[in-house]
């Protein structure tokens, strides 16, 4: 009997050991770790910017990079300020929507709450591959400012314009473009326009459309590279010149800059040419102390078009911005609402599906400005504010890209 009890006790102890080992193993497998659970989220949504030599202040490529920032990461994803995305989710569907899913947010929060464990090295997915110095990969052609630009330590620098010849001997179709500031500390924004061969030469201030050319792409804080939908592209004619519009902001230290643009040519036949438009209002005067001053602008389609993307633009008093499509039959719909505009995140919103606007449709834009003491970014709430190029002045532009709905370059080519 004693032998039986000893054997039974030994069996019970062994069974308990197996049970608790299973519990521990189960706990380990259920625990959220960086390598298995969090790294894939970062690789999909964050490291485009959060990697060495990019715009973000720290890298999130490795556990060693991310671990010191764990609590700050949790805070930023819980309040949805990261990744940056300012569009109201009730309106529109966007191809480049950066928002994390609730499951992804919960996963990151659980990882931080568990002490931000690393996990097994074998669980780490392969590191994303990037072309050094580029977000879209290696461009087909790169154009730099021809000389370094000297920026003073202080004062106001007016917009500067620089011509860069392409020397293309044949037409090119640009399907994507990425502008890179040579010196981020002093470059506020860059707009690169295209001027066709034979157009008036520009120098100093550019005042006419012929001198300015047609917009190709832009760079501003938070703006993503320009990518057009498959089958569409910007036409860059042989002999064209690129016009760099440079906005420099002195920061107390004399600096130099040599910014550049990378062009990616269409690899597929192009059906439609991309055009850039804007609904602009420059005739406003924002009173001192006004905390919700409204400015409206409008653009009318002269023929059937497909709307491709939208980009609202204001300066530091910008509060909110709304695009509404008004159709010829009187029907209207909000296609983008940015309830909390942020001058530091000038985002481009690419429509998931191009939106057909029949001839006679209007894009109506409504913006509100806060020129009161409540706006912590307001340089001087005691002064009225008008249109102007500098950041302490204001702008109201509803940028957008579109194609002509009835254009079919492929059919034209086949018919020749």
C-alpha positions in Angstrom: 0.0 0.0 0.0 2.8 2.3 0.9 4.5 1.6 -2.4 1.3 2.4 -4.3 0.9 5.7 -2.5 4.5 6.6 -3.2 4.0 5.8 -6.9 0.8 7.7 -7.0 2.4 10.8 -5.3 5.3 10.7 -7.7 2.9 10.5 -10.7 0.9 13.5 -9.3 4.0 15.6 -8.8 5.1 14.8 -12.4 1.7 15.6 -13.7 1.6 19.0 -11.9 5.1 19.8 -13.3 3.9 19.1 -16.8 0.8 21.1 -16.2 2.7 24.2 -15.0 5.3 23.9 -17.7 2.4 23.9 -20.2 0.9 27.0 -18.5 4.3 28.8 -18.7 4.7 27.8 -22.3 1.2 29.0 -23.1 1.9 32.2 -21.3 5.1 32.7 -23.3 3.3 32.0 -26.6 0.5 34.4 -25.7 2.8 37.2 -24.6 3.1 40.1 -27.1 6.8 40.5 -28.2 8.6 42.9 -30.5 10.0 40.3 -32.9 6.8 38.4 -33.5 4.0 41.0 -33.1 5.2 44.6 -33.0 8.0 44.6 -35.6 5.6 43.6 -38.5 3.4 46.6 -37.6 6.4 49.0 -37.6 7.7 47.6 -40.8 4.3 48.1 -42.5 3.4 51.5 -41.2 6.3 53.3 -39.6 9.8 52.6 -40.9 9.3 54.4 -44.2 10.1 57.5 -42.0 11.5 56.0 -38.8 14.8 54.7 -40.1 18.3 56.2 -40.4 18.7 59.3 -42.5 15.0 59.9 -42.8 12.7 62.6 -41.5 11.7 60.9 -38.2 13.7 61.7 -35.1 14.4 58.0 -34.3 14.6 54.7 -36.0 12.2 51.8 -35.3 13.9 49.2 -37.4 15.4 47.1 -34.5 14.4 46.2 -31.0 17.4 48.2 -29.7 16.2 51.3 -31.7 12.5 51.0 -30.5 12.8 49.9 -26.9 13.8 53.2 -25.3 10.8 54.9 -27.0 8.2 52.3 -25.9 6.1 54.4 -23.6 6.1 57.4 -26.0 5.1 55.1 -28.9 2.2 53.8 -26.9 1.1 57.3 -26.1 1.3 58.4 -29.7 -0.6 55.4 -31.2 -3.3 55.6 -28.5 -4.1 59.2 -29.3 -3.7 58.4 -33.0 -1.3 61.2 -33.7 1.1 58.5 -35.1 1.2 57.5 -37.9 0.0 61.0 -39.0 -3.4 61.0 -40.7 -5.7 64.0 -40.5 -8.7 63.0 -42.6 -12.1 62.5 -40.9 -12.9 58.7 -41.4 -16.5 59.5 -42.0 -15.8 60.9 -45.5 -13.9 59.4 -48.4 -11.7 56.3 -48.9 -8.0 56.8 -49.5 -5.3 54.6 -50.9 -2.6 56.0 -48.7 -4.6 55.9 -45.4 -1.9 55.6 -42.7 -4.2 54.8 -39.8 -3.4 51.8 -37.6 -6.2 49.3 -37.0 -7.6 49.0 -33.5 -6.0 45.5 -33.3 -2.6 47.0 -34.2 -3.0 49.7 -31.6 -4.0 47.2 -29.0 -1.0 45.0 -29.8 1.5 47.9 -29.4 -0.2 48.9 -26.1 -0.1 45.3 -24.8 3.6 45.1 -25.7 4.5 48.2 -23.8 2.3 47.2 -20.8 4.1 43.8 -20.7 7.5 45.6 -20.3 8.3 45.8 -24.0 9.8 42.3 -24.3 12.0 41.5 -27.2 11.0 37.9 -28.0 12.8 35.3 -30.0 15.2 36.4 -32.8 13.8 33.7 -35.1 10.4 35.4 -35.0 11.7 38.6 -36.5 10.5 39.2 -40.1 13.0 40.2 -42.8 14.0 43.9 -42.6 12.3 46.0 -45.3 14.6 46.9 -48.2 15.0 50.5 -48.9 17.1 52.4 -51.5 19.5 54.6 -49.4 18.3 58.2 -49.5 14.9 57.4 -51.2 11.4 56.3 -50.1 10.2 55.1 -53.5 13.3 53.2 -54.5 16.0 54.1 -57.0 14.8 56.8 -59.5 15.2 56.6 -63.2 16.6 60.1 -63.3 17.8 62.6 -60.6 18.1 66.4 -61.0 20.0 68.6 -58.5 20.0 72.3 -58.1 23.0 73.3 -60.3 24.8 75.1 -57.5 24.7 75.2 -53.7 22.4 77.9 -52.3 23.7 80.0 -49.4 21.0 80.7 -46.7 21.7 83.5 -44.2 21.5 82.9 -40.5 18.6 85.2 -40.1 16.2 87.5 -41.9 13.5 86.7 -44.4 14.3 84.9 -47.6 11.8 85.4 -50.5 10.9 82.4 -52.6 13.8 81.6 -54.9 13.5 80.0 -58.3 16.2 77.9 -60.1 16.2 76.4 -63.5 17.5 72.9 -64.0 17.6 71.7 -67.6 16.6 68.0 -68.2 18.4 67.7 -71.5 15.9 65.0 -72.5 15.9 64.4 -76.3 12.5 62.6 -76.2 9.3 62.9 -74.2 9.1 61.2 -70.9 6.1 60.0 -68.9 6.6 60.6 -65.1 4.6 58.2 -63.0 6.1 59.2 -59.7 8.4 61.9 -58.3 10.2 62.3 -55.0 11.7 65.6 -53.9 14.4 65.5 -51.4 15.6 68.6 -49.4 19.4 68.9 -49.3 19.3 70.5 -45.9 16.1 69.8 -43.9 17.0 72.4 -41.3 16.4 75.3 -43.6 14.1 74.0 -46.4 10.5 74.6 -45.7 9.0 73.6 -49.0 9.9 72.9 -52.6 7.7 72.9 -55.6 9.1 71.7 -58.9 7.4 72.9 -62.1 8.0 71.9 -65.7 8.6 74.6 -68.3 8.5 73.5 -71.9 11.3 74.2 -74.3 11.1 77.7 -75.8 9.2 79.2 -72.9 10.3 82.5 -71.4 13.4 82.2 -69.3 12.8 82.9 -65.6 15.0 84.8 -63.2 14.5 86.2 -59.7 10.8 86.4 -59.0 8.5 84.3 -61.2 5.3 86.2 -61.9 3.7 84.6 -65.0 2.3 81.1 -65.7 4.7 80.8 -68.6 7.7 81.5 -66.4 6.3 79.3 -63.6 5.5 76.3 -65.7 3.2 73.4 -64.8 3.4 71.7 -61.4 5.1 68.4 -61.4 5.5 67.6 -57.6 6.0 69.3 -54.2 7.7 68.8 -50.9 6.4 70.2 -47.6 6.5 69.0 -44.0 4.8 65.6 -43.8 4.1 65.4 -47.5 4.6 62.0 -49.2 6.2 61.5 -52.6 3.9 61.9 -55.5 2.7 58.7 -57.1 0.0 58.7 -59.8 -2.4 55.8 -60.5 -1.4 53.1 -63.0 -2.0 54.1 -66.5 -1.7 57.8 -65.7 1.4 60.1 -65.7 2.7 63.6 -66.1 4.1 64.4 -69.5 7.6 65.8 -69.5 8.3 66.9 -73.1 11.8 66.8 -74.7 13.9 69.8 -73.9 11.8 70.7 -70.8 13.3 72.6 -67.9 12.6 72.0 -64.2 11.8 75.1 -62.2 12.6 74.6 -58.5 10.6 77.0 -56.2 12.6 77.1 -53.0 11.2 78.4 -49.7 14.0 78.7 -47.1 13.6 79.6 -43.4 16.7 80.8 -41.7 17.3 79.1 -38.3 20.0 81.2 -36.7 22.9 79.5 -38.4 24.2 80.2 -41.9 23.6 77.1 -44.1 23.9 75.7 -47.6 21.5 73.6 -49.6 21.4 71.6 -52.8 18.0 70.0 -53.0 17.1 67.5 -55.7 14.2 65.5 -57.3 14.1 61.9 -58.4 11.8 60.9 -61.4 10.3 57.5 -61.9 9.1 56.9 -65.5 6.0 54.9 -66.4 6.7 51.2 -67.0 3.3 50.7 -68.6 1.5 52.4 -71.5 -0.1 55.7 -70.4 -3.8 56.2 -71.0 -4.4 59.6 -69.4 -2.3 62.7 -68.7 -2.4 63.9 -65.1 -3.2 67.6 -64.6 -2.9 69.7 -61.4 -5.6 72.2 -60.4 -6.4 74.3 -57.4 -9.4 76.0 -55.8 -7.7 79.2 -54.5 -8.9 82.3 -52.7 -6.3 85.0 -52.1 -8.8 87.8 -51.4 -9.3 87.4 -47.7 -8.5 89.5 -44.6 -8.6 87.7 -41.3 -9.5 90.1 -38.5 -7.4 90.3 -35.3 -8.6 87.8 -32.7 -11.0 85.9 -35.0 -11.0 82.3 -33.9 -13.1 80.7 -36.7 -12.8 82.9 -39.8 -14.2 81.2 -42.9 -12.7 81.4 -46.4 -14.3 79.7 -49.4 -12.9 78.8 -52.9 -14.3 77.0 -55.9 -13.2 75.2 -59.1 -15.5 74.1 -62.0 -14.8 71.2 -64.3 -15.0 72.3 -67.9 -15.3 68.7 -69.1 -15.7 65.3 -67.5 -12.8 64.5 -65.2 -11.5 61.9 -62.8 -10.3 63.3 -59.5 -7.1 61.5 -58.4 -5.9 63.2 -55.1 -6.4 66.1 -52.8 -4.1 68.3 -50.8 -5.3 71.2 -48.6 -2.9 74.0 -47.9 -2.9 76.7 -45.3 -0.4 78.2 -42.9 -0.1 78.3 -39.1 -3.6 79.7 -38.5 -5.2 77.0 -40.5 -7.9 75.2 -38.5 -9.9 72.9 -40.7 -10.5 72.3 -44.4 -13.3 70.6 -46.4 -13.6 69.6 -50.0 -17.2 69.1 -51.3 -18.1 67.9 -54.8 -21.2 69.6 -56.1 -22.7 67.8 -59.2 -24.7 69.3 -62.1 -27.9 67.7 -60.8 -27.5 69.6 -57.5 -26.4 66.6 -55.5 -23.3 67.2 -53.3 -21.0 65.1 -51.1 -18.1 65.8 -48.9 -15.0 64.0 -50.3 -12.4 65.1 -47.7 -12.8 66.7 -44.3 -9.7 67.6 -42.3 -11.1 68.7 -38.9 -7.8 69.5 -37.3 -5.4 70.9 -39.9 -1.8 70.8 -39.0 0.8 73.0 -40.8 3.5 70.5 -39.7 1.8 67.6 -41.5 0.8 68.7 -45.0 -0.6 65.5 -46.2 -1.7 64.3 -49.6 -4.9 62.3 -49.8 -4.9 59.8 -52.7 -8.4 58.6 -53.5 -8.8 54.8 -53.5 -10.8 55.0 -56.6 -10.6 58.1 -59.0 -13.9 60.1 -58.6 -15.8 61.0 -61.7 -16.8 64.7 -61.8 -19.1 65.3 -64.9 -18.7 68.6 -66.8 -20.2 71.5 -64.8 -19.3 69.9 -61.4 -17.7 72.1 -58.8 -15.1 71.5 -56.1 -16.2 73.7 -53.2 -13.5 74.2 -50.5 -14.2 75.7 -47.1 -11.4 76.6 -44.7 -11.5 78.1 -41.2 -8.6 80.0 -39.6 -7.8 80.7 -35.9 -6.2 84.1 -35.5 -6.9 84.3 -31.8 -4.8 83.9 -28.7 -6.1 80.4 -28.3 -3.9 79.3 -31.3 -0.5 78.6 -29.7 1.1 78.8 -33.2 -0.3 82.2 -33.9 2.6 84.7 -34.4 0.5 87.8 -33.5 -3.3 87.6 -32.8 -3.5 91.4 -32.6 -2.8 91.8 -36.4 -5.1 91.2 -39.4 -3.8 88.5 -41.8 -3.8 88.5 -45.5 -2.5 86.2 -48.3 1.3 85.9 -48.4 4.1 83.5 -49.1 5.7 83.5 -45.7 4.5 81.2 -42.9 3.4 84.1 -40.7 1.1 85.2 -43.5 -1.7 82.9 -44.8 -2.8 80.9 -47.9 -6.0 79.1 -48.8 -5.5 76.5 -51.6 -7.3 73.3 -52.3 -4.8 71.5 -54.5 -5.9 68.4 -56.5 -4.8 66.2 -59.4 -7.1 65.0 -62.1 -7.3 63.3 -65.5 -9.7 63.9 -68.4 -12.3 61.2 -68.3 -12.7 60.9 -72.1 -9.0 60.8 -72.9 -7.5 57.5 -74.1 -4.0 57.8 -75.4 -3.8 54.1 -76.0 -6.7 54.2 -78.5 -5.2 57.2 -80.2 -1.9 55.3 -80.6 -3.7 52.2 -82.0 -5.7 54.3 -84.5 -2.6 55.9 -86.0 
